[in-house]
Amino acid sequence: MKEEYDVLIVGGGMVGAAVACALGDSDLKVALIEKSMPEEFSSEQMHDLRVSALSIASQQILQTVGAWDAVLAMRVCPFKRMRVWETAGDTEFNSDTIDFDALGYIVENRVTQLALLHRAQEFSNIEFLCPSTIRQINYVNSKGSVELDDGRVLSAKVVVGADGGQSRLRQTVGLGVTSWDYQQHAMVIYVETDYEQQDITWQRFVPTGPQAFLPLTGNYGSIVWYNTPDEVRRLKALAETELLAELTETFPDCLGKINKILGVASFPLKRQHAQEYVKQGVALVGDAAHMINPLAGQGVNIGLLDAAMLAEVLIDASNKGKNIADVAVLKRYERLRRNENLKMMTVMDLFYRTFSNQILPIKFFRNLGLGLAERITPLKNKVMRGAMGLEGRLPKLAKGESIIS
């Protein structure tokens, strides 16, 4: 016999868990499926390699669903300043100029996920199935269901795909994607520096690709080094002392002295966008719907906006007595999010390609652009608000408003 739910969320990562929390205390019966629980947090643990720069909009979503205090109780590094520069152009943003305490927060992905998963388990209308492995996903007569490895079969009015870039749900229901490879890899290097905890994140553009720094708590930081796949493979194969020497030679002085390399990872840069986010009884969120150039760290942020908007649309439809599985209901979510995400992806692509181009006229205009951004306060403030996730059509949760009537 099938177990029936209103909403079944496939994937309990940051975005899937956020969908669940956003639906908490609603009249909807929710199931959240996750393969394994992240390791519990201890302040004595080293930072994870996987971190995100959470925007103010993302922080507000976490705050409104009741998960932010748990993040603060673990580990978070606010940053007030953001600097972007290349050879002849330089601009620095500061949250003080628009009366915010921070531009954003560097948080380990595991910390965000743990905070949301623990919060999800506090809601009586949410069943958290973890550890739980999906054996098969079915989509028959416009209705989705999943078979678990323990033999249980779960069915729902709406099945939410929060299962990443290789989403099984997306493939099962036949939602196509458009994608391309940037032919670059990003290398993430976790380091201990001489500096105490910093409040600035920076990005420098050089001909081989961007170089970035994200501050972590204490005197730690995360370096992101973009380069060709072959060069990243070469760098990863170096001994620690050799990689340390390359970092010291290649990165700017503002990085400070690196005392120790504590971890290294890399991943290919890829853009991918679902041609549709929904069909009858199915909705995609986060990486299942879109994968974006990580240049400005917006991937998780737009995923959390997806989560908040989908929950808002579902609760609103349910309160009005509508069938939440109806494609017309779900298309409202798609209309509200897909174009916003496409705009962000296009801006990131334009930014990436402009700063990767060494043709002199393009170099001139991008340096001019950085100079104008530095000198024209309204333009600078608008760019800042965009990076903070405060522009465009925002879901209520991102504005601190409840969606539970």
Summary of the structure (lengths in Angstrom):
residues: 405
radius of gyration: 21.5
end to end distance: 33.1
largest distance: 67.1
contacts: 1399
relative contact order: 0.18
helix: 39%
strand: 31%
